[in-house]
Amino acid sequence: MDFNVKKLASDAGVFFSRAMQFTEEKLGQAEKTELDAHFENLLARADCTKNWTEKILRQTEVLLQPNPSARVEEFLYEKLDRKVPSRVTNGELLAQYMAEAANDFGPGTPYGKTLIKVGEAQRRLGAAERDFIHSASITFLTPLRNFLEGDWRTIAKERRILQNRRLDLDACKARLKKAKAAEAKATAEQELRLAQTEFDRQAEVTRLLLEGISSTHVNHLRCLHEFVEAQTSYYAQCHQYMLELQQQLGRFSGTFVGNAESTSPLPATASPPAGAAAPLPAVPTIPVVPTIAGMPSTVAESVLNPSEVKPPASGTRRARVLYDYEAADSSELALLADELLTVYSLPGMDPDWLIGERGNQKGKVPVTYLELLS
């Protein structure tokens, strides 16, 4: 009991001594032991590393998971040491909606077929995003968190101990200066030697930890390279998926054109090449070639012979090409962006296509790739 009381009194005395020393230093009434320039540089470098690591970690978390509620949920699961439940990505959810819409609109319609294709691409993009987030979390976020929650906490703890040792040292120096009697001076000198020894030992421990920041930078550099590799692989996958989707849409997708003979129950959505953001304008009525005796009821029933197609008596329309298009066969006309064409329709013709003329060249052209001029 007496031992505990004495220990508490001693601790209170040490705390009071440190508080007095700290206050007098702030008021300029006491001297302060300064660390050498190299040590100060190590401290500044450590603080800089900690601050920027926190910012990079937080912003990378935002990049990988923009939803703040989801980030809080993941943080709580991590603190509870429980596995984060699998979450559907936005791309996968969009793919699900597109597939369900295609079933309602009719998977055999142009719009339905396009929804299915685009939905499948979104599903693949969502899966690629999931893999990227998982890889980035392991190779980049986890090492940054380990530094902040492990090494940095150790450094901060040893720095606090060093600060206390310095306050004890300077308090001993102040008592030695104030001591008058020989016995008091002897006691103060003994306390000063002990405080100096403790301070030097703690300074060396702290210095070694601070110098280890260089190794931390090397480790974070390696993790950063792995993060870039994961991101590069992710975007390469996305690019490949969109190229494949663009090629698929170029073969059969298009925009519904108002036509009394069209049997499509719903308008098909225009599917311009990936990356095109400008919406297509409303499509006006296209002049139609009168039915010719002996001509099949639909152009799809026979191979188009451009030399036998004549412009309608009611006139033609001018159109500007929005995107480059490569002809799939001899019945189609290859297109270059921004060129002007003369276009018209045939009776029973697929509403996704028109007849285009450029000089002496004729052929089918997809409506998706055109802007009809008034």
C-alpha positions in Angstrom: 0.0 0.0 0.0 2.8 2.4 1.0 4.7 1.5 -2.2 1.7 2.3 -4.4 1.2 5.6 -2.7 4.9 6.5 -3.1 4.8 5.6 -6.7 1.7 7.7 -7.4 3.3 10.6 -5.6 6.5 10.2 -7.6 4.6 10.0 -10.9 2.6 13.1 -10.0 5.9 14.9 -9.2 7.4 13.9 -12.6 4.3 15.0 -14.4 4.2 18.3 -12.6 7.9 18.9 -13.3 7.4 18.2 -17.0 4.4 20.5 -17.1 6.3 23.3 -15.5 9.3 22.9 -17.8 7.0 22.8 -20.9 5.1 25.9 -19.8 8.3 27.9 -19.0 9.7 26.9 -22.5 6.6 28.2 -24.2 6.9 31.5 -22.2 10.6 31.8 -23.0 11.6 31.5 -19.3 13.5 28.2 -19.7 16.2 26.7 -21.9 15.3 23.9 -24.3 17.7 21.1 -25.5 17.7 21.2 -29.3 18.0 18.2 -31.4 20.7 18.1 -34.1 19.8 19.2 -37.7 19.9 15.6 -39.1 17.5 14.5 -36.4 15.1 17.4 -37.2 15.2 16.5 -40.9 14.3 12.9 -40.0 11.3 14.1 -38.0 10.1 16.4 -40.7 10.5 13.6 -43.3 8.5 11.2 -41.1 5.7 13.8 -40.6 5.6 14.4 -44.4 5.4 10.7 -45.1 2.6 10.2 -42.7 0.5 13.1 -43.9 0.8 12.3 -47.6 0.3 8.6 -47.0 -3.0 9.4 -45.3 -4.1 11.6 -48.1 -3.2 9.1 -50.8 -4.8 6.3 -48.9 -8.1 8.2 -48.5 -8.3 9.4 -52.1 -7.5 5.9 -53.4 -10.3 4.5 -51.3 -12.6 7.2 -52.9 -11.4 6.2 -56.3 -12.1 2.5 -55.8 -15.4 3.0 -53.9 -17.0 6.4 -54.6 -20.0 5.5 -52.4 -19.3 7.0 -48.8 -21.8 4.7 -47.2 -20.2 1.6 -48.7 -16.8 2.8 -47.5 -18.1 3.2 -44.0 -19.6 -0.3 -44.1 -16.3 -1.7 -45.3 -14.4 0.1 -42.6 -16.7 -1.3 -39.9 -16.3 -4.9 -41.2 -12.6 -4.4 -41.2 -12.5 -3.2 -37.6 -14.7 -6.1 -36.6 -12.3 -8.4 -38.4 -15.1 -9.8 -40.5 -15.2 -10.5 -44.3 -16.8 -7.7 -46.3 -19.8 -9.2 -48.1 -19.6 -9.3 -51.9 -21.3 -6.3 -53.5 -22.7 -6.0 -57.1 -20.8 -3.4 -59.1 -22.7 -0.7 -60.9 -21.8 -2.3 -64.3 -23.2 -5.6 -63.2 -26.4 -4.0 -62.0 -26.8 -2.1 -65.3 -26.2 -5.4 -67.1 -29.0 -7.0 -65.1 -31.5 -4.2 -65.9 -30.6 -4.3 -69.6 -31.2 -8.0 -69.8 -34.5 -7.7 -68.1 -35.5 -4.8 -70.4 -34.5 -6.9 -73.5 -36.8 -9.7 -72.4 -39.7 -7.2 -72.0 -39.1 -5.4 -75.3 -38.4 -8.7 -77.2 -34.9 -10.2 -77.5 -35.4 -10.6 -81.3 -36.0 -6.9 -81.9 -33.1 -4.6 -82.9 -33.5 -2.8 -79.5 -33.7 -6.0 -77.6 -30.7 -7.5 -79.3 -28.6 -4.4 -78.7 -29.6 -4.3 -75.0 -28.4 -7.9 -74.6 -25.1 -7.2 -76.3 -24.5 -4.0 -74.3 -25.6 -5.6 -71.1 -23.2 -8.5 -71.6 -20.4 -5.9 -72.1 -21.4 -4.1 -69.0 -21.3 -7.3 -67.0 -17.8 -8.0 -68.2 -16.8 -4.4 -67.3 -18.3 -4.9 -63.9 -16.4 -8.1 -63.3 -13.1 -6.5 -64.4 -13.8 -3.6 -62.0 -14.3 -6.0 -59.2 -11.0 -7.8 -59.9 -9.2 -4.4 -60.1 -10.6 -3.2 -56.8 -9.6 -6.5 -55.1 -6.1 -6.4 -56.6 -5.6 -2.7 -55.7 -6.8 -3.2 -52.1 -4.3 -6.0 -51.5 -1.3 -4.6 -53.3 -1.6 -0.9 -52.6 -4.2 0.0 -49.9 -3.2 -2.7 -47.4 0.5 -1.7 -47.2 -0.4 1.9 -46.7 -2.8 1.0 -43.9 -0.2 -1.3 -42.3 2.3 1.6 -42.2 -0.1 4.1 -40.6 -1.5 1.6 -38.1 1.8 -0.2 -37.3 5.1 1.5 -38.0 3.8 5.0 -37.6 2.1 4.4 -34.3 5.4 2.9 -33.0 7.3 6.0 -34.2 4.7 8.3 -32.6 4.9 6.5 -29.3 8.7 6.6 -29.2 8.6 10.3 -30.1 6.4 11.0 -27.2 8.7 9.2 -24.9 11.7 11.2 -26.3 9.8 14.4 -25.7 9.2 13.4 -22.0 12.9 12.5 -21.7 13.9 15.9 -23.0 11.6 17.7 -20.6 13.1 15.6 -17.7 16.6 16.5 -18.9 15.9 20.2 -19.1 14.1 20.2 -15.8 17.2 18.7 -14.2 19.4 21.3 -15.8 17.2 24.0 -14.4 17.3 22.5 -10.9 21.1 22.3 -11.1 21.3 26.0 -11.9 19.0 26.9 -9.0 20.9 24.7 -6.5 22.9 26.6 -3.9 24.0 24.2 -1.3 26.7 21.6 -2.1 24.5 18.7 -1.2 21.7 20.0 -3.4 24.1 20.5 -6.3 25.5 16.9 -5.9 21.9 15.5 -6.0 21.0 17.7 -9.0 24.2 16.6 -10.9 23.4 12.9 -10.3 19.8 13.4 -11.5 21.1 15.3 -14.6 23.6 12.4 -15.5 20.8 9.9 -15.2 18.4 12.1 -17.3 21.0 12.6 -19.9 21.6 8.8 -20.2 17.9 8.2 -20.6 17.5 10.9 -23.2 20.5 9.7 -25.2 19.2 6.1 -25.2 15.7 7.2 -26.3 17.1 9.5 -29.0 19.0 6.6 -30.5 15.9 4.4 -30.5 13.8 7.1 -32.1 16.5 7.9 -34.6 16.7 4.3 -35.8 12.9 4.2 -36.3 12.9 7.5 -38.2 15.7 6.3 -40.5 13.5 3.3 -41.3 11.2 5.7 -43.2 13.6 5.2 -46.2 12.7 1.5 -46.3 9.0 2.5 -46.1 9.4 4.6 -49.2 11.0 1.7 -51.0 8.1 -0.6 -50.1 5.5 2.0 -51.1 7.3 2.5 -54.4 7.0 -1.2 -55.2 3.3 -1.1 -54.2 2.7 1.9 -56.4 4.2 0.0 -59.4 1.9 -2.9 -58.7 -1.1 -0.5 -58.4 -0.2 1.0 -61.8 0.1 -2.5 -63.3 -3.3 -3.5 -62.0 -4.9 -0.3 -63.3 -3.2 -0.7 -66.7 -4.5 -4.3 -67.0 -8.0 -3.1 -65.9 -8.3 -0.3 -68.5 -6.8 -2.6 -71.2 -9.6 -5.1 -70.5 -12.2 -2.4 -70.6 -10.8 -1.1 -73.9 -10.8 -4.6 -75.4 -14.4 -5.3 -74.3 -15.6 -2.0 -75.8 -13.9 -2.7 -79.1 -15.6 -6.0 -79.3 -18.9 -4.4 -78.5 -18.4 -1.7 -81.1 -17.7 -4.4 -83.7 -20.8 -6.3 -82.7 -23.1 -3.3 -82.8 -21.7 -2.2 -86.2 -23.1 -5.4 -87.7 -26.7 -5.2 -86.7 -27.6 -2.2 -84.5 -29.3 1.0 -85.7 -31.9 3.6 -85.1 -35.6 3.1 -85.8 -36.8 5.3 -88.7 -40.5 6.1 -89.0 -41.8 4.0 -91.9 -45.4 2.9 -92.5 -44.1 -0.5 -93.7 -41.9 -1.1 -90.7 -43.1 -4.1 -88.6 -40.9 -3.4 -85.6 -43.1 -3.1 -82.5 -40.7 -0.7 -80.7 -38.1 1.7 -82.0 -34.5 0.5 -81.9 -32.0 2.6 -80.0 -29.2 4.2 -82.0 -25.8 2.6 -81.2 -23.0 4.9 -82.4 -19.4 3.8 -82.0 -18.0 3.8 -78.4 -16.9 7.2 -77.3 -19.4 9.1 -79.3 -21.4 11.5 -77.0 -23.4 13.6 -79.4 -27.1 12.6 -79.6 -28.6 11.9 -82.9 -31.2 14.4 -84.2 -34.7 13.5 -85.0 -34.9 11.7 -88.3 -37.3 13.3 -90.9 -39.2 11.3 -93.5 -37.0 9.7 -96.2 -38.1 9.6 -99.8 -39.1 6.1 -100.8 -38.6 4.5 -104.2 -41.9 3.3 -105.7 -42.4 -0.5 -105.9 -41.0 -1.9 -109.1 -42.7 -4.9 -110.7 -40.7 -8.0 -110.0 -38.8 -6.5 -107.1 -38.8 -8.5 -103.9 -41.1 -7.2 -101.1 -38.0 -6.5 -98.9 -34.5 -5.7 -99.8 -33.3 -8.3 -97.3 -34.7 -11.0 -99.5 -32.2 -10.4 -102.3 -28.7 -9.0 -102.7 -28.8 -5.3 -103.5 -27.5 -4.5 -107.0 -26.7 -0.7 -106.7 -26.7 -0.3 -110.5 -30.4 -1.3 -110.6 -31.5 1.2 -107.9 -32.9 4.5 -109.0 -33.6 7.6 -106.9 -37.3 8.1 -106.1 -39.3 10.6 -108.1 -40.3 12.4 -104.9 -36.7 13.4 -104.4 -33.8 12.5 -102.1 -32.2 13.8 -98.9 -28.7 14.9 -98.0 -27.0 13.4 -95.0 -23.7 14.0 -93.2 -21.7 11.0 -92.0 -21.1 11.0 -88.2 -18.6 8.2 -87.9 -16.3 6.1 -90.1 -18.0 2.8 -91.3 -16.4 -0.2 -93.0 -18.6 -1.9 -95.5 -19.4 -5.6 -94.6 -20.0 -6.7 -98.2 -20.4 -5.3 -101.7 -24.0 -4.2 -101.1 -22.9 -1.7 -98.5 -21.2 1.6 -98.9 -18.1 2.4 -96.8 -18.3 5.8 -95.0 -15.9 8.5 -93.9 -16.8 10.9 -91.1 -18.1 14.3 -92.1 -18.6 13.5 -95.8 -22.0 14.3 -97.4 -24.2 11.7 -99.1 -27.5 11.5 -101.0 -29.8 9.1 -99.3 -33.3 7.6 -99.8 -35.2 4.5 -98.8 -36.7 1.4 -100.6 -40.1 0.0 -100.0 -40.0 -2.7 -97.3 -36.4 -1.9 -96.5 -35.0 -2.5 -93.0 -35.6 0.8 -91.2 -32.1 0.6 -89.8 -30.7 1.1 -93.3 -30.9 3.6 -96.2 -29.5 3.7 -99.8 -26.6 6.1 -100.0 -25.1 7.7 -103.1 -21.6 9.2 -103.4 -20.8 10.2 -107.0 -21.1 7.0 -109.0 -21.0 4.8 -105.9 -24.2 3.4 -104.3 -24.9 1.0 -101.4 -26.6 0.4 -98.1 -25.6 2.7 -95.2 -26.7 2.4 -91.5 -28.9 5.2 -90.3 -27.0 5.2 -87.0 -24.0 6.7 -88.7 -25.9 9.6 -90.4 -27.2 13.0 -89.6 -30.1 13.8 -92.0 -29.9 17.4 -93.2 -33.1 19.5 -93.6 
